[in-house]
Structure formats: structure tokens, C-alpha cells
Amino acid sequence: MIFEEINSFIGDLKKVEVSNERKAILQPLADYVQEKATKNEDIRLNFICTHNSRRSHLSQVWAQTMAAYFNVKNVTCYSGGTEATALFPIVATTLSNTGFKIEKLAGTDNPVYSIKYGVNAAPIIGFSKKYDAEFNPASEFAAIMTCSQADGGCPFIAGAEKRVPITFEDPKAFDGTPQQAEKYQERSTQIAAEMFYIFSNIKK
């Protein structure tokens, strides 16, 4: 089901070590997913950052992909920001380089992308939106805060059953530098490895 190139990339993630410190940060989300999976309930995960342009999209895409890879059912992943901007093009390029099939559906100031991880998988629709936009769930979801600014600025997320801070360093700091591609790939790999850790430990 999952494209071979992505499958190969995920296989290599077994060599990426997740520190005990990060495991402790990830555990509340793992517990939430496990509780829902045990009850056979829908698992809605909304990854939230300030601009919904980089880290929240990478987290959404990798969480959805890992749920499919480990056959954890009823998982739907979303992303949003405290404000809407645009999905940063290097994020799409980074995912494409890993094997995702990406198609730009609309080329506005806030482009809409179809992001596919498998032949028969429903595409993830990637575009920047506020976390409480109609596209996202209004209730019965976990809010995962992927940046410290959004985590500090949004102590309460309406409708969320659980609020989990899992913050990542922003690759934006390397925009326009020779290290840009490397640093975006580095962040994508970290997020992928941590989502791998969460979903690989879910007992079905």
C-alpha cells in the first residue's frame, strides 16, 4: 500500500534513536492513541503550530503515514496554525524527495497540495489554515502543539480532549542558506522517527 521509497525510508528509521527525554515527551500522545485504539474509537490528531507552514504539516503527514504503516485503524490527522499563511514549498520538496507523490491542486497565495503516501491511500490535503478552521475537527481530538510559540500562546484549545506539547526546532532558521535542504530533511526525519516510535508501540 505504501510507496516503496517511503517504505524503505521507514525501514531505515529503526536505526534512528529517540532519546529517553523525547520518549517522555511523546508518551502522552502515545497514551491517547492507545486509549482510543483499545476502545476502537476514532483517533483525531490536530498538529498545531503558529503559521501552519512547516512543522505542523510534517507532523500531520508523518503521523498519518505511520498509522497506515503500522495498521492503526481510524486515525485521521489534521494540522492548523494560530494564523494561516502558506505551506512552505521546501516542505513539499522534502516530502517529495522521501517518496511522497505531491500534486499542487490550486496555486493561490495559499496553495493546496495533494500528498499521497500509497497507491490506494486517500491523499492528505495540505494547505495552511487556522487550527479551528471548518476543515479541522471541532471536538473529540488531541491538540498537539508542535512549536513553543503556539504552545505558549494557546494554553486552551476549544474542543480538544487532550492537549499535548511536542515541540520541534524550526527549520525556518536555515531558509535561504546552503544548509536549507539538509536541515528540512533533518527535521522531517526526526518527526518521522518520533511518529514511528509512537505508532510502533500501539497494541491493537
Helices and strands as residue ranges (DSSP letters): H 4-12, G 13-15, H 20-38, E 43-49, H 55-69, E 75-81, H 89-98, E 101-106, E 112-116, E 124-126, E 141-145, H 148-153, E 160-165, G 171-174, H 180-200
